[in-house]
Amino acid sequence: MKTILIFLIFTVTSAFPSVQPLKGLYECKNGNEESICDQIVKPFYVGYELTAISVEYVGWCGSMGPYLYACENEVCEDPGLKFKFKSSTKYHWENKQYGFRCDFEKKNKS
């Protein structure tokens, strides 16, 4: 009986991802380059599975995008960029080509 209960708990918890990013404006909180732009993120799901994110780069750089990045688990990337979600409102962003990185947080509406 205990084995069945453990199996059911594992099955239910593995069916739902641990992180489900929220749609909204995110800002760089801790980065290695001051020119990193704010990002508007829109997640796409199939059921509870994060499959892609759309990102528009905004702020001082104007508006670029939106660009679509495929996701697997909590990581969304293409050959040049990588997003690793830490929670529903925080992620680590990396520009692989130039070595720029930043920890982003969802900006609260005032």
MITORVO-882746 format. One line per field, with one value per atom (N, C-alpha, C, CB): residue number from 0; atom name; x, y, z. Coordinates in steps of 0.2 Angstrom, whole numbers, always signed. Glycine has a CB too. Example, Ala and Ser with C-alpha at 12.3 -4.5 7.8 and 13.67 -1.06 7.14 Angstrom:
residues 2
nr (0,0,0,0,1,1,1,1) .
atom (N,CA,C,CB,N,CA,C,CB) .
u (+66,+62,+66,+57,+64,+68,+64,+70) .
v (-28,-22,-16,-22,-11,-5,+0,-3) .
w (+39,+39,+39,+45,+35,+36,+39,+29) .
This chain:
residues 110
nr (0,0,0,0,1,1,1,1,2,2,2,2,3,3,3,3,4,4,4,4,5,5,5,5,6,6,6,6,7,7,7,7,8,8,8,8,9,9,9,9,10,10,10,10,11,11,11,11,12,12,12,12,13,13,13,13,14,14,14,14,15,15,15,15,16,16,16,16,17,17,17,17,18,18,18,18,19,19,19,19,20,20,20,20,21,21,21,21,22,22,22,22,23,23,23,23,24,24,24,24,25,25,25,25,26,26,26,26,27,27,27,27,28,28,28,28,29,29,29,29,30,30,30,30,31,31,31,31,32,32,32,32,33,33,33,33,34,34,34,34,35,35,35,35,36,36,36,36,37,37,37,37,38,38,38,38,39,39,39,39,40,40,40,40,41,41,41,41,42,42,42,42,43,43,43,43,44,44,44,44,45,45,45,45,46,46,46,46,47,47,47,47,48,48,48,48,49,49,49,49,50,50,50,50,51,51,51,51,52,52,52,52,53,53,53,53,54,54,54,54,55,55,55,55,56,56,56,56,57,57,57,57,58,58,58,58,59,59,59,59,60,60,60,60,61,61,61,61,62,62,62,62,63,63,63,63,64,64,64,64,65,65,65,65,66,66,66,66,67,67,67,67,68,68,68,68,69,69,69,69,70,70,70,70,71,71,71,71,72,72,72,72,73,73,73,73,74,74,74,74,75,75,75,75,76,76,76,76,77,77,77,77,78,78,78,78,79,79,79,79,80,80,80,80,81,81,81,81,82,82,82,82,83,83,83,83,84,84,84,84,85,85,85,85,86,86,86,86,87,87,87,87,88,88,88,88,89,89,89,89,90,90,90,90,91,91,91,91,92,92,92,92,93,93,93,93,94,94,94,94,95,95,95,95,96,96,96,96,97,97,97,97,98,98,98,98,99,99,99,99,100,100,100,100,101,101,101,101,102,102,102,102,103,103,103,103,104,104,104,104,105,105,105,105,106,106,106,106,107,107,107,107,108,108,108,108,109,109,109,109) .
atom (N,CA,C,CB,N,CA,C,CB,N,CA,C,CB,N,CA,C,CB,N,CA,C,CB,N,CA,C,CB,N,CA,C,CB,N,CA,C,CB,N,CA,C,CB,N,CA,C,CB,N,CA,C,CB,N,CA,C,CB,N,CA,C,CB,N,CA,C,CB,N,CA,C,CB,N,CA,C,CB,N,CA,C,CB,N,CA,C,CB,N,CA,C,CB,N,CA,C,CB,N,CA,C,CB,N,CA,C,CB,N,CA,C,CB,N,CA,C,CB,N,CA,C,CB,N,CA,C,CB,N,CA,C,CB,N,CA,C,CB,N,CA,C,CB,N,CA,C,CB,N,CA,C,CB,N,CA,C,CB,N,CA,C,CB,N,CA,C,CB,N,CA,C,CB,N,CA,C,CB,N,CA,C,CB,N,CA,C,CB,N,CA,C,CB,N,CA,C,CB,N,CA,C,CB,N,CA,C,CB,N,CA,C,CB,N,CA,C,CB,N,CA,C,CB,N,CA,C,CB,N,CA,C,CB,N,CA,C,CB,N,CA,C,CB,N,CA,C,CB,N,CA,C,CB,N,CA,C,CB,N,CA,C,CB,N,CA,C,CB,N,CA,C,CB,N,CA,C,CB,N,CA,C,CB,N,CA,C,CB,N,CA,C,CB,N,CA,C,CB,N,CA,C,CB,N,CA,C,CB,N,CA,C,CB,N,CA,C,CB,N,CA,C,CB,N,CA,C,CB,N,CA,C,CB,N,CA,C,CB,N,CA,C,CB,N,CA,C,CB,N,CA,C,CB,N,CA,C,CB,N,CA,C,CB,N,CA,C,CB,N,CA,C,CB,N,CA,C,CB,N,CA,C,CB,N,CA,C,CB,N,CA,C,CB,N,CA,C,CB,N,CA,C,CB,N,CA,C,CB,N,CA,C,CB,N,CA,C,CB,N,CA,C,CB,N,CA,C,CB,N,CA,C,CB,N,CA,C,CB,N,CA,C,CB,N,CA,C,CB,N,CA,C,CB,N,CA,C,CB,N,CA,C,CB,N,CA,C,CB,N,CA,C,CB,N,CA,C,CB,N,CA,C,CB,N,CA,C,CB,N,CA,C,CB,N,CA,C,CB,N,CA,C,CB,N,CA,C,CB,N,CA,C,CB,N,CA,C,CB,N,CA,C,CB,N,CA,C,CB,N,CA,C,CB,N,CA,C,CB,N,CA,C,CB,N,CA,C,CB) .
u (+4,+0,+4,-5,+10,+14,+17,+20,+19,+22,+18,+25,+11,+6,+5,+0,+5,+4,+10,+4,+16,+22,+22,+29,+20,+20,+15,+18,+9,+4,+6,-3,+9,+12,+17,+15,+22,+27,+23,+32,+18,+15,+11,+10,+8,+4,+9,+0,+14,+19,+23,+23,+25,+28,+24,+32,+18,+13,+12,+6,+14,+14,+21,+9,+23,+29,+30,+31,+36,+37,+37,+44,+38,+38,+33,+45,+29,+24,+25,+17,+29,+30,+24,+35,+24,+18,+20,+17,+14,+15,+16,+8,+20,+21,+28,+20,+29,+35,+40,+34,+46,+52,+57,+54,+61,+67,+73,+65,+78,+85,+86,+91,+88,+89,+97,+85,+100,+107,+110,+108,+114,+117,+124,+113,+127,+134,+135,+138,+129,+130,+124,+129,+125,+120,+115,+123,+116,+112,+107,+116,+106,+101,+94,+102,+90,+83,+78,+81,+73,+67,+64,+62,+61,+58,+50,+62,+46,+39,+39,+34,+37,+37,+30,+41,+28,+22,+23,+18,+21,+22,+17,+23,+18,+14,+14,+15,+8,+7,+3,+4,+5,+1,-1,+4,-7,-9,-5,-8,-2,+2,+10,+2,+11,+18,+20,+20,+25,+28,+31,+33,+29,+32,+36,+26,+34,+38,+36,+35,+41,+39,+40,+44,+36,+37,+40,+30,+45,+49,+50,+56,+47,+48,+53,+42,+58,+63,+61,+71,+60,+58,+62,+50,+60,+64,+68,+69,+75,+79,+80,+85,+80,+82,+76,+84,+70,+64,+60,+66,+58,+54,+57,+47,+59,+62,+58,+70,+56,+52,+45,+53,+41,+43,+46,+36,+50,+54,+51,+62,+51,+49,+55,+44,+54,+60,+56,+64,+59,+56,+58,+58,+54,+56,+55,+51,+60,+60,+61,+65,+56,+56,+56,+62,+61,+61,+66,+63,+68,+73,+71,+80,+71,+69,+75,+63,+76,+82,+82,+88,+87,+89,+97,+86,+100,+107,+110,+109,+107,+110,+108,+109,+102,+100,+97,+94,+97,+94,+91,+100,+85,+81,+80,+74,+82,+81,+76,+87,+70,+65,+67,+58,+67,+68,+62,+73,+57,+50,+46,+50,+39,+34,+36,+27,+40,+41,+49,+38,+53,+60,+63,+63,+68,+72,+79,+69,+84,+90,+91,+96,+93,+94,+101,+90,+103,+110,+110,+114,+115,+116,+123,+117,+122,+128,+133,+125,+132,+137,+141,+133,+138,+142,+143,+138,+141,+142,+138,+149,+133,+129,+124,+125,+123,+119,+115,+123,+109,+105,+100,+102,+99,+93,+87,+95,+82,+76,+70,+73,+67,+61,+55,+62,+49,+43,+42,+37,+40,+39,+32,+41,+31,+24,+21,+24,+15,+11,+10,+5,+11,+10,+3,+15) .
v (-6,+0,+6,+0,+6,+12,+13,+11,+8,+9,+12,+2,+10,+13,+20,+9,+22,+29,+33,+30,+31,+34,+35,+31,+30,+30,+35,+23,+35,+40,+47,+39,+49,+55,+57,+55,+53,+54,+56,+48,+52,+52,+59,+47,+61,+67,+73,+68,+73,+79,+79,+78,+74,+74,+76,+68,+76,+78,+85,+75,+89,+96,+99,+99,+104,+107,+110,+111,+111,+114,+122,+113,+124,+132,+133,+134,+138,+140,+148,+138,+150,+157,+161,+159,+167,+172,+177,+175,+178,+183,+190,+183,+194,+201,+204,+201,+210,+214,+212,+221,+210,+208,+213,+201,+214,+219,+215,+225,+218,+215,+218,+217,+213,+215,+214,+211,+209,+208,+205,+203,+210,+208,+210,+211,+208,+210,+215,+204,+218,+223,+228,+220,+234,+239,+240,+246,+238,+239,+234,+240,+229,+224,+227,+218,+225,+228,+224,+229,+228,+224,+220,+230,+215,+210,+208,+203,+208,+206,+199,+211,+195,+187,+185,+184,+181,+178,+170,+180,+166,+159,+155,+156,+150,+145,+138,+145,+136,+129,+124,+130,+118,+113,+109,+108,+110,+107,+111,+99,+108,+111,+112,+108,+109,+109,+116,+103,+119,+125,+123,+129,+125,+123,+128,+121,+135,+140,+147,+141,+152,+158,+163,+160,+168,+174,+180,+176,+183,+188,+194,+186,+200,+206,+210,+210,+213,+217,+224,+216,+227,+234,+238,+234,+245,+249,+254,+245,+255,+260,+258,+261,+251,+248,+249,+241,+252,+252,+246,+253,+243,+237,+232,+239,+227,+222,+215,+221,+212,+206,+207,+203,+202,+197,+191,+194,+188,+182,+176,+182,+170,+164,+159,+160,+156,+152,+145,+155,+140,+133,+132,+128,+128,+126,+119,+130,+117,+110,+110,+105,+108,+109,+116,+105,+119,+126,+130,+127,+127,+130,+132,+126,+138,+140,+143,+145,+141,+143,+142,+140,+146,+145,+145,+151,+145,+144,+150,+144,+156,+162,+164,+167,+162,+165,+159,+170,+160,+154,+158,+150,+155,+157,+151,+160,+152,+147,+149,+144,+147,+149,+146,+148,+151,+149,+149,+154,+153,+153,+156,+157,+157,+159,+167,+158,+170,+177,+179,+181,+174,+175,+170,+174,+173,+168,+171,+168,+167,+169,+169,+164,+174,+175,+176,+182,+172,+172,+173,+166,+178,+179,+175,+187,+169,+164,+167,+158,+171,+174,+179,+176,+183,+189,+188,+195,+183,+182,+187,+183,+190,+194,+190,+200,+191,+188,+192,+182,+190,+194,+190,+200,+191,+188,+193,+187,+191,+195,+193,+194,+199,+198,+201,+201,+199,+202,+208,+197,+213,+220,+220,+225,+223,+224,+230,+224,+230,+236,+240,+234,+247,+252,+255,+257) .
w (+0,+0,+0,+6,+4,+4,-2,+10,-6,-13,-18,-15,-17,-22,-20,-21,-14,-12,-15,-5,-14,-16,-24,-14,-27,-35,-37,-37,-33,-35,-34,-31,-28,-27,-32,-20,-34,-39,-46,-40,-48,-54,-54,-55,-49,-49,-49,-43,-45,-45,-51,-39,-55,-61,-67,-62,-66,-71,-72,-70,-66,-66,-66,-60,-70,-70,-63,-76,-61,-55,-55,-52,-61,-63,-69,-64,-68,-73,-73,-72,-78,-79,-80,-84,-77,-78,-84,-71,-87,-93,-90,-97,-93,-90,-92,-83,-89,-90,-85,-90,-87,-83,-83,-84,-78,-78,-75,-74,-78,-76,-69,-81,-64,-57,-56,-52,-59,-57,-63,-51,-67,-73,-74,-79,-79,-80,-86,-82,-88,-94,-93,-101,-92,-91,-96,-89,-102,-108,-109,-114,-105,-106,-105,-100,-110,-110,-106,-117,-104,-101,-106,-98,-103,-108,-106,-107,-111,-110,-112,-115,-107,-108,-109,-103,-114,-114,-115,-120,-110,-110,-114,-103,-117,-120,-117,-128,-116,-113,-117,-106,-117,-119,-113,-125,-111,-104,-99,-103,-95,-89,-92,-83,-97,-100,-103,-104,-101,-104,-111,-100,-117,-123,-127,-127,-125,-128,-125,-136,-126,-123,-129,-117,-129,-134,-130,-137,-132,-129,-133,-126,-131,-134,-130,-135,-133,-129,-130,-132,-124,-124,-119,-121,-118,-114,-118,-109,-116,-120,-127,-116,-128,-135,-139,-134,-137,-142,-141,-149,-146,-146,-152,-147,-149,-154,-153,-153,-158,-157,-158,-150,-156,-152,-155,-148,-151,-154,-150,-153,-153,-150,-148,-155,-142,-140,-137,-134,-140,-138,-131,-143,-127,-120,-119,-115,-114,-112,-104,-115,-100,-93,-92,-90,-88,-86,-90,-79,-96,-100,-107,-100,-109,-115,-119,-115,-125,-128,-136,-125,-139,-146,-146,-151,-152,-152,-148,-159,-148,-145,-138,-150,-136,-130,-126,-131,-119,-115,-109,-112,-107,-102,-97,-104,-91,-86,-80,-83,-80,-75,-68,-77,-63,-56,-52,-53,-54,-51,-56,-45,-54,-59,-61,-56,-57,-58,-59,-52,-59,-59,-64,-52,-68,-73,-74,-79,-76,-77,-85,-74,-88,-95,-97,-97,-102,-105,-112,-102,-114,-121,-122,-123,-125,-126,-130,-129,-135,-140,-137,-146,-133,-130,-123,-131,-119,-112,-108,-111,-110,-106,-102,-110,-95,-91,-87,-87,-85,-80,-76,-83,-70,-67,-67,-59,-70,-71,-66,-78,-65,-60,-63,-53,-62,-65,-62,-64,-66,-63,-61,-68,-55,-52,-55,-45,-57,-59,-53,-63,-54,-49,-49,-49) .
